[in-house]
Amino acid sequence: MTGSCCAPARGADSAPPGRRAPGPVPRVPPAGPVVGLDAMVELPGGTFRMGTTDTDGFSSDGEGPVREVELSPFLIDRYAVRNDEFAAFVAATGYVTEAERFSWSYVFAGFLPGELRRISPRPDVTPWWAAVTGADWRRPEGPGSSITDRGDHPVVHVSWDDAVSYATWAGKRLPTEAEWEHAARGGLDQRRYPWGDELTPGGEHRANIWQGRFPVKNTREDGFAGTAPVDAFPPNDFGLHQMAGNVWEWCADWWGTDHPTGLVRDPAGPAAGPGKVMRGGSYLCHDSYCNRYRVAARTRNEMGSAGGNTGFRCARDAD
């Protein structure tokens, strides 16, 4: 998407030619008992005001109008799914992600060494992304990189299909967009961020986003250039960590920008759309072009797409 810090769709014309996933995405059965239930927060549901008119110029994203939404009780992961957790899933199931099946994924070009950066194709509209052969969840920056010291970082290079496969195995599901926003707000009505209206209250960074001049210089004032550990910043008032910044998080809903204006209960989004919703922004978001780390901000991508700042967390119906 133009002007977005999410990775382009795999159909971008800069992708390596001839790469296609070999057949349908494998589906996996549930593991049995719910995986990671102790790291979930149960929210009682109720009514909240979803969306915003404070769009910072992103009106085409369908953030408004503000509308009343009533939700049933549900559980949601306290953290984004970590590399260690995804590794356990792969070890138990033999699952192969779509990035591995395609044999490439998108990496922020600034992370690449000289030769790899030179030879990796770039999209014309978002040239800060490079289509790197061999990049996947185990090798986030492509050949030569690893997650050896990043077990507590969010897994990345996961498609919507990959996230659904993990969630199914874990006895969970992806959150709806409404559940995600309600959880991110932490009980604060119509605030810009999960902690309030000020980005850095008292000069304290509360999210892993870009500081400096995008995409040429990141001053790392928040302490991180790429992903951060999932608990690196304080939680919101619901006890949920990093609902802003760090990695984009897949939601269950198809993308749409026409929202009902009256009270709606447990909305699940449109029946179809041009892609799946992603929420929360990432470590690449900057207010000069992509101020999407606000609670109401949203974007989308195709189900099979992935990149170095795309992750997810899971939800579950309350018993």
C-alpha positions as CSV (number, residue, x, y, z in Angstrom):
1,M,0.0,0.0,0.0
2,T,1.3,3.4,-0.9
3,G,2.8,5.3,2.0
4,S,2.5,2.4,4.4
5,C,5.1,0.8,6.6
6,C,3.6,-2.6,6.1
7,A,5.4,-4.8,3.6
8,P,4.0,-4.7,0.0
9,A,1.8,-7.5,-1.3
10,R,3.7,-10.4,-2.8
11,G,2.2,-9.4,-6.2
12,A,4.4,-6.3,-6.3
13,D,6.3,-6.2,-9.6
14,S,9.6,-6.0,-7.9
15,A,9.4,-9.4,-6.4
16,P,11.8,-12.1,-7.6
17,P,10.3,-13.7,-10.8
18,G,8.8,-17.2,-10.9
19,R,8.3,-17.5,-7.1
20,R,5.0,-19.3,-6.3
21,A,3.9,-21.2,-3.2
22,P,3.9,-25.0,-4.0
23,G,0.2,-25.7,-3.4
24,P,-2.2,-24.7,-0.7
25,V,-1.2,-23.7,2.8
26,P,-1.1,-26.7,5.1
27,R,-3.8,-26.7,7.8
28,V,-3.0,-28.0,11.2
29,P,-5.3,-29.5,13.8
30,P,-5.5,-28.1,17.4
31,A,-2.8,-29.3,19.7
32,G,-5.2,-30.3,22.5
33,P,-5.3,-28.1,25.6
34,V,-5.0,-24.4,24.9
35,V,-1.4,-23.3,24.4
36,G,-0.4,-20.3,26.5
37,L,-3.7,-19.8,28.2
38,D,-1.9,-18.5,31.3
39,A,-0.5,-15.6,29.2
40,M,-4.0,-14.4,28.1
41,V,-6.1,-11.6,29.6
42,E,-9.8,-12.1,29.9
43,L,-11.8,-9.0,29.0
44,P,-15.4,-8.7,30.1
45,G,-16.7,-7.2,26.9
46,G,-19.3,-4.5,27.0
47,T,-19.7,-1.3,24.8
48,F,-17.0,1.0,23.6
49,R,-16.6,3.7,21.0
50,M,-14.6,2.4,18.1
51,G,-12.9,4.5,15.4
52,T,-11.9,8.1,15.4
53,T,-12.3,11.4,13.5
54,D,-8.8,12.4,14.5
55,T,-7.2,10.7,11.5
56,D,-4.1,12.8,10.9
57,G,-5.0,12.8,7.2
58,F,-5.5,9.0,6.8
59,S,-9.2,9.3,6.0
60,S,-9.0,6.8,3.2
61,D,-8.2,4.1,5.8
62,G,-11.7,4.1,7.1
63,E,-10.9,5.0,10.7
64,G,-14.2,6.8,11.1
65,P,-16.9,7.4,11.9
66,V,-16.9,6.9,15.6
67,R,-19.4,4.1,16.3
68,E,-20.8,2.2,19.3
69,V,-19.7,-1.5,19.4
70,E,-20.8,-4.1,21.9
71,L,-18.6,-7.1,22.5
72,S,-19.0,-10.4,24.2
73,P,-16.4,-11.4,26.8
74,F,-13.2,-12.7,25.2
75,L,-9.5,-13.5,26.0
76,I,-6.5,-12.0,24.2
77,D,-2.8,-12.7,24.4
78,R,-0.9,-10.4,26.7
79,Y,1.9,-10.3,24.2
80,A,2.4,-10.8,20.5
81,V,3.4,-14.4,19.6
82,R,7.1,-14.8,20.3
83,N,9.8,-16.6,18.2
84,D,10.2,-19.3,20.9
85,E,6.4,-20.0,20.8
86,F,6.3,-20.2,17.0
87,A,9.4,-22.4,17.1
88,A,7.5,-24.8,19.4
89,F,4.6,-24.8,17.0
90,V,6.9,-25.6,14.0
91,A,8.7,-28.4,16.0
92,A,5.3,-30.0,16.9
93,T,3.7,-29.8,13.5
94,G,6.4,-29.5,10.9
95,Y,4.6,-26.4,9.6
96,V,6.3,-24.5,6.7
97,T,5.5,-20.8,6.5
98,E,4.5,-19.1,3.3
99,A,7.7,-17.1,3.2
100,E,9.6,-20.3,3.3
101,R,7.4,-21.8,0.6
102,F,7.9,-18.7,-1.6
103,S,11.6,-18.8,-0.8
104,W,11.7,-15.0,-0.2
105,S,10.1,-12.2,1.9
106,Y,10.3,-8.4,2.4
107,V,13.1,-7.0,4.6
108,F,13.7,-3.3,5.4
109,A,16.6,-2.5,3.1
110,G,18.5,-0.5,5.8
111,F,19.1,-3.8,7.7
112,L,20.9,-5.5,4.8
113,P,24.6,-5.8,4.2
114,G,25.9,-4.1,1.0
115,E,25.8,-6.9,-1.6
116,L,22.5,-8.3,-0.5
117,R,21.0,-4.8,-0.4
118,R,22.3,-4.2,-3.9
119,I,20.9,-7.4,-5.6
120,S,17.5,-7.6,-3.8
121,P,14.7,-6.1,-5.9
122,R,12.8,-3.1,-4.5
123,P,9.2,-1.9,-5.1
124,D,9.0,1.4,-6.9
125,V,6.5,3.0,-4.5
126,T,8.2,1.8,-1.3
127,P,11.9,1.3,-2.1
128,W,12.8,0.9,1.5
129,W,11.6,-2.7,1.2
130,A,13.8,-5.3,-0.4
131,A,12.5,-8.7,-1.6
132,V,15.2,-10.9,-0.1
133,T,15.6,-14.5,-1.2
134,G,16.0,-16.7,1.9
135,A,14.3,-14.3,4.4
136,D,11.8,-16.0,6.7
137,W,10.9,-16.2,10.4
138,R,14.1,-18.0,11.3
139,R,16.2,-15.6,9.2
140,P,14.5,-12.2,9.6
141,E,17.1,-10.3,7.6
142,G,17.8,-13.1,5.2
143,P,20.9,-15.3,4.8
144,G,23.3,-14.9,7.7
145,S,20.8,-13.6,10.2
146,S,19.1,-15.7,12.9
147,I,16.7,-15.5,15.9
148,T,19.2,-17.1,18.2
149,D,19.1,-14.1,20.6
150,R,15.6,-13.1,19.8
151,G,13.4,-15.8,21.3
152,D,11.4,-13.2,23.2
153,H,10.9,-11.0,20.2
154,P,7.7,-11.2,18.1
155,V,7.8,-13.7,15.3
156,V,7.8,-11.9,11.9
157,H,7.5,-12.9,8.2
158,V,4.2,-14.6,9.0
159,S,1.3,-14.3,6.6
160,W,-2.3,-14.3,7.7
161,D,-2.5,-17.9,6.8
162,D,0.5,-18.7,8.9
163,A,-1.1,-16.8,11.9
164,V,-4.4,-18.7,11.5
165,S,-2.5,-22.0,11.4
166,Y,-0.7,-21.2,14.6
167,A,-3.8,-20.0,16.3
168,T,-5.7,-23.2,15.3
169,W,-3.0,-25.4,16.7
170,A,-2.9,-23.4,19.9
171,G,-6.7,-23.7,20.4
172,K,-7.2,-20.0,19.7
173,R,-8.1,-17.7,16.8
174,L,-7.2,-14.3,15.5
175,P,-9.0,-11.3,17.2
176,T,-11.6,-9.5,15.3
177,E,-10.7,-5.9,14.5
178,A,-13.2,-4.6,17.0
179,E,-11.8,-6.9,19.7
180,W,-8.3,-5.8,18.9
181,E,-9.1,-2.1,19.2
182,H,-11.1,-2.5,22.4
183,A,-8.2,-4.4,23.9
184,A,-5.7,-1.8,22.7
185,R,-7.6,1.1,24.2
186,G,-7.2,-0.4,27.6
187,G,-10.5,1.2,28.8
188,L,-9.5,4.7,27.7
189,D,-12.3,6.3,25.6
190,Q,-11.2,7.9,22.4
191,R,-7.5,8.4,23.3
192,R,-4.9,8.4,20.6
193,Y,-2.6,5.8,22.1
194,P,-3.0,2.9,24.5
195,W,-1.7,5.1,27.3
196,G,-3.4,8.4,26.5
197,D,-3.1,11.3,24.1
198,E,0.6,12.3,24.5
199,L,3.1,10.2,22.4
200,T,6.0,10.4,24.9
201,P,4.5,11.4,28.3
202,G,7.2,13.0,30.5
203,G,9.7,12.3,27.7
204,E,9.2,8.5,28.1
205,H,8.9,6.3,25.1
206,R,6.0,4.0,25.3
207,A,6.3,2.2,21.9
208,N,8.9,0.9,19.5
209,I,8.5,3.2,16.4
210,W,10.9,5.2,14.2
211,Q,12.6,8.3,15.4
212,G,14.6,10.5,13.1
213,R,14.2,10.9,9.4
214,F,12.5,8.0,7.6
215,P,13.8,6.0,5.9
216,V,17.4,7.2,6.0
217,K,18.2,7.7,9.7
218,N,16.8,6.1,12.8
219,T,18.1,7.7,16.0
220,R,16.8,4.8,18.1
221,E,15.8,7.0,20.9
222,D,13.4,4.3,22.1
223,G,16.3,1.9,22.3
224,F,15.5,-0.2,19.2
225,A,16.1,-0.2,15.4
226,G,14.1,-3.4,14.6
227,T,11.9,-5.5,16.8
228,A,12.0,-5.3,20.5
229,P,11.2,-8.0,23.1
230,V,7.4,-8.3,23.5
231,D,7.5,-6.9,27.1
232,A,10.0,-4.1,26.4
233,F,7.5,-1.4,27.2
234,P,4.9,-1.0,29.9
235,P,1.4,-2.5,29.3
236,N,-1.8,-0.6,28.9
237,D,-4.5,-0.6,31.7
238,F,-5.7,-4.1,30.5
239,G,-2.2,-5.5,31.0
240,L,-1.5,-5.9,27.3
241,H,1.9,-5.1,25.9
242,Q,2.9,-3.2,22.7
243,M,-0.5,-2.7,21.2
244,A,1.3,0.2,19.4
245,G,4.5,-0.2,17.4
246,N,6.9,-3.1,17.2
247,V,5.0,-5.3,14.7
248,W,1.8,-5.1,12.7
249,E,-0.7,-7.6,14.0
250,W,-3.1,-9.5,11.8
251,C,-6.8,-9.5,12.6
252,A,-9.5,-11.9,11.4
253,D,-11.5,-9.3,9.4
254,W,-11.5,-8.6,5.7
255,W,-10.7,-5.0,4.9
256,G,-13.6,-2.6,4.4
257,T,-14.1,1.2,4.9
258,D,-17.9,1.3,5.2
259,H,-18.9,1.0,8.8
260,P,-22.4,0.9,10.3
261,T,-23.3,4.0,12.3
262,G,-25.6,2.5,14.8
263,L,-24.8,0.1,17.7
264,V,-23.4,-3.2,16.4
265,R,-22.7,-6.3,18.4
266,D,-19.6,-8.4,17.9
267,P,-18.8,-7.1,14.4
268,A,-16.8,-9.5,12.2
269,G,-16.1,-7.1,9.3
270,P,-17.3,-7.5,5.7
271,A,-17.9,-10.8,4.0
272,A,-15.0,-10.3,1.6
273,G,-12.4,-7.6,0.7
274,P,-9.1,-6.7,-0.9
275,G,-7.1,-8.0,2.0
276,K,-7.0,-8.7,5.7
277,V,-6.9,-6.0,8.4
278,M,-3.6,-5.3,10.3
279,R,-3.4,-3.2,13.4
280,G,-0.9,-1.5,15.7
281,G,1.8,-0.1,13.4
282,S,5.4,-1.2,13.7
283,Y,9.0,-0.2,14.4
284,L,9.0,1.5,10.9
285,C,6.1,3.8,11.6
286,H,6.9,7.5,11.6
287,D,4.5,10.5,11.7
288,S,6.1,12.0,8.6
289,Y,4.3,9.4,6.4
290,C,2.6,6.6,8.4
291,N,1.3,7.7,11.7
292,R,-0.5,4.3,12.1
293,Y,0.6,3.5,15.7
294,R,-2.5,5.3,16.9
295,V,-5.1,3.1,18.5
296,A,-7.7,3.6,15.7
297,A,-5.2,3.4,12.8
298,R,-5.5,0.5,10.4
299,T,-4.1,-0.9,7.2
300,R,-4.4,-4.1,5.2
301,N,-2.4,-6.7,3.2
302,E,-3.1,-9.8,1.1
303,M,-3.5,-13.0,3.1
304,G,-0.3,-14.6,1.7
305,S,1.9,-11.5,2.2
306,A,4.5,-11.1,4.9
307,G,7.5,-9.0,5.9
308,G,10.0,-8.2,8.6
309,N,7.5,-6.2,10.6
310,T,4.4,-8.4,10.4
311,G,3.3,-10.5,13.4
312,F,0.2,-11.3,15.4
313,R,-1.4,-12.2,18.7
314,C,-4.2,-14.6,19.4
315,A,-7.7,-14.3,21.0
316,R,-10.2,-16.8,22.2
317,D,-13.9,-16.9,23.2
318,A,-14.5,-16.7,26.9
319,D,-15.8,-19.9,28.4
